[in-house]
Amino acid sequence: MTDTQPRVLVVGEALVDVVPGPDGEPRDLPGGSPANVAIALGRLERDVRLVTLLGDDARGAAVRAWLEASNVVVLAGPTGSGRTSSAAVTLDESGAASYVFDLDWELSAVPDEECEVLHVGSIATVLDPGADVVLEAFGARKGRALLSLDPNARPAITPDRAGPAARVEELVALADVVKVSDEDLAWLHPDRDPVATAARWAAAGPGLVVVTRGGEGAVAVRPGGGTLEVPGVPVAVADTVGAGDTFSGVLVDALLALGAHGAGAGDALRALSDRDVLGAVTTAAIGAAINVSRPGADPPTRAELSAATGDGPEVGRE
């Protein structure tokens, strides 16, 4: 790790999305929410490592190759079953995706890797037995790294809301930045307004909570109740696979560029101006729009993001 290239550690599932192809036949596409976040950061030329589990099978080899092609260092243990996890994807008429999972998450430990950002999220944070390991690793790095969380609720895996909701609350209290969709919040806390929940979370610890609203844009909530609205980015949607993950990855990249990483990251995040935060969230929305304009999880490269934001080739870099 160098002064000019902070290391990002991502912990969570990598799997194969089984999606309908143009001819209606299923096809395998590598994915998994944390893996997609790692891919987004790798394509933005960040020093990123993914702690995950992969089977010793053709799917595992394909997922590893996909990650490494985007410059992600893969720190993968074996799955207990020997199979790489999978998710059967169904797309509705708008391209919105739903999932049915075959998942193995028996993570035994997170390597004691030095990092300046730790990102966790999705199934890995709520599915036992690995979820406890993720929580422990997250807490152990409090004050040492920027702690990033994307809950990415998965009712198909955890239909009983109480346990996952309680675990998410524990993680939120530790996190510095939380990205969460309005759909996630509607499932986690169905009787509460999503932005009100985000405000409660921002008061509990994080320096920034961002609620994404699909094509309607996003709302950034800061401690003290301040909110910043980011409009949706007009785009022809191929499908929504990986949209939120791309948003998370680009947001982390933008915060890194603003100096929010390493020890004291929480204070650095709170010290950012509203203009800086608005710029970071807007860039994340643009990155997500690029992803949804093409099939599957396909985050932009640095050059593509720079072209879309109208900035020079060094946008997002320190």
Secondary structure, 3 states (H helix, E strand, C coil): CECCECEEEEECCCEEEEEECCCCCEEEEEECHHHHHHHHHHHCCCEEEEEEEECCCHHHHHHHHHHHHCCEEEEEEECCCCCCCEEEEEECCCCCEEEEEECCCCCCCCCCCCCCEEEEEHHHHCCCCHHHHHHHHHHHCECCEEEEEECCCCCCCCCCCHHHHHHHHHHHHHCCEEEEEHHHHHHHCCCCCHHHHHHHHHHHCCCEEEEECHHHCEEEECCCCCEEEECCCCCCCCCCCCHHHHHHHHHHHHHHHCCCCCCCHHHHHHHCCHHHHHHHHHHHHHHHHHHHCCCCCCCCCHHHHHHHHCCCCCCCCC
